[in-house]
Amino acid sequence: MRNRYRRGPLIAAGVLMGAGLGGFADGILFHQILQLHNMLSGRIPVTDLVSAKINMAWDGFFHASVWLMTCIGLGMLFRAGGRADVPWSGRMFLGSLSMGWGLFNLIEGVIDHLVLGIHHVVEYAPNHLPADIAFLAFGAILLTGGWLLVRAGGFRLEPGGEAPGGETRLAV
C-alpha cells in the first residue's frame, strides 16, 4: 500500500520552502539585525554611502530570490495538497523544511564564504573561518536532522477519509 503513494511532492515543496526560509533567516539575522555582513561585503567593504548602497541592492536581489523560492515552494505545497496520492505527514514536511534550510546553508556557505569569498558570516572579524565553519556545521545538522525526520515521517490513514475515486486519504 505504501508504494501507491508519492512522498516526493511534499518533500520537494518542503525543501524549496526550507531553502527560501533559511535564506530569509540568514538575510534578516546576519545582514539586517546583526549587520555582520552584506551580500558583497567581502568584495566591496561597506566604507561609505556608495558601497553601502551597492551592498544593500545586492542584499535586495538575494531577498528577492529567496522570496521567489519560498513562493514556488508554497505553490508546490498547494498542488501536493490537492493530490490523493501524496501522504500528509507533519514530520516529513518539517524534516524537508529542515533539509532545505540545511542545504541552503551548505551550498551558500561553501560557494559564497569559502570558494568565492564574496562575504563571510562575520565579515569584519580578523579570522573568518570559525564562524564560517559553524555556519556550515549548523547546515549539516539541519540537513541530517531533517533527513532523519523525513525517514521517520510515517503517515496514518485519516479516519473515514476518502480521496476522490474512493481511495483512502492520508492525514498527518
N, C-alpha and C positions, 0 to 999 in steps of 0.2 A: 504494500500500500504506500509506503514512504516514497518509492520511486516514481509514483504518479505525480508527485508534487515537485515544484521547482522553487528552490530556495534562492536561486541566483538573482531574480529581480529585486527581492527585498534586500539582499546583501549588497548588490551593486548600488542601489539607491542610498543605502546607509553609508557605504564607503565614500561615495561622492559628496554626500551631505557632510560627513565627518571631516573630509579634507577641507571643504569650504568653511565649516565652523571652526576647525582648527586654525585655518588661515586668519579668520576673524579674531580668534583669541590671541594669536601672535601679533597681529596688527594693532589691536586695541591695547593689549597689555604692554608689549615691548616698544612699539612705535609711538603710541599716543600717551598712555598714562605714565609709564616709567621713563619714556624717551631715552631708551638705551641705544637705539639705532634707528635709522631710516632705511628705506629700500636701497639707496645707493651710497650710504654714508661711508662705506669702505673705499669707494672710488671718488666721491665728491663729499668731503667732510663738511659738516654744517658749520661754517665760519662766518657767514654773512647772510644778508637777506636773500640774495640771488641763489646761493647754494641751498638755503632752507626751502625756497620756493621750488627748486628743481626736485629736491628730495620729497617734498610734500606732494608734488604732481605724481611722482613715481609711486609713492605710498597710495595715492588715489587709484592709479592703474591696478596696483596689487589688490586693493579692496574691491574694485570693480570685478576683477577676475574671480576672487573667492566668492563674491556675491552671486556671480553667474553660475559657478559650480554648485552653490547651495540651491539656487533656483532650479537648475536642471535636476539635481538630486531629488528635490521636492516633487517635481513633475513625474520623475520615475517612480517615486513612492506612491503618488496618487494613482498612476496607472497600475502599479502592482496591487494596490488595494482593490481594484476592480476585477482582478483575475481570481477565478475559483481555484486555480492550480497553485497559487502562491500561499504557503503557510505563514501564519502570523505568529511571531514569537518575539516577545519583548527582549529576551536575552540575545536572540540572534540579531535584532535590529540595533540594540545598544552595543553589542560586540562589533558590528560592522561600522557603526559611528566611530568607535574607538580605533578600529583598524584604519579608517580613513584619516583620522587625526594623526595617528602614528606614522602612516605613510607620508602625509604632508610634512611632518617634522623631519623624517629621514631624508626624503627627496630634497626638500628646500634646504635643509641643513647641510647635506653633502654638496649640493650644487652651489648654493649661494655663499655659504660660510667657508667651506673647505676648498672647493675647486676654483670658483670664480673670485671669491673674496670680495663680493660687492657689498657685503656687510657681515657683521658678527653679532652674536647675541648681546654682548657688552662691547660696543664699538670703541669706546674711549678708554678701555682698560689697557694696562701695559701688556697683559698676556690674554689673548682672546680664547685660547684653546680650552681652558677648563669649562667656561660657560658654553662654548660650542659643543663640547663632548657631553655635557649634562643635558643639553637640548636634544642631542641625538639619542642619549640613553633614555630620556623621557619618551621619545618617539618609539624606541624599541619596546619599552614597557607597555605603552598604549597598544602597539601592534600585536604583541604577544598576548596581552590580556584580552584584547578584542577577539583574536583568533580563538582563544580558549572559550570565550563566551559564545561565539558562533558555533563552535563544535558542541557545546553543551546545550545550545538553544533548541532543545526539543520543542515540539508543539503538541497540542492536545486538540481533540475534537471539540468543537463548540456544541454545547448541549442543545440538541434538537435543531441545530442549524443545517440548512441545506443550501448549497450553491445552485445557481441556475443549471438546469439539466439533471437535477436530482442528486448530484454528488454532495457528500458531506463537506461543509465549510469548516476550515480550520480556524482556531482562535489562538490568542496569546496565552 
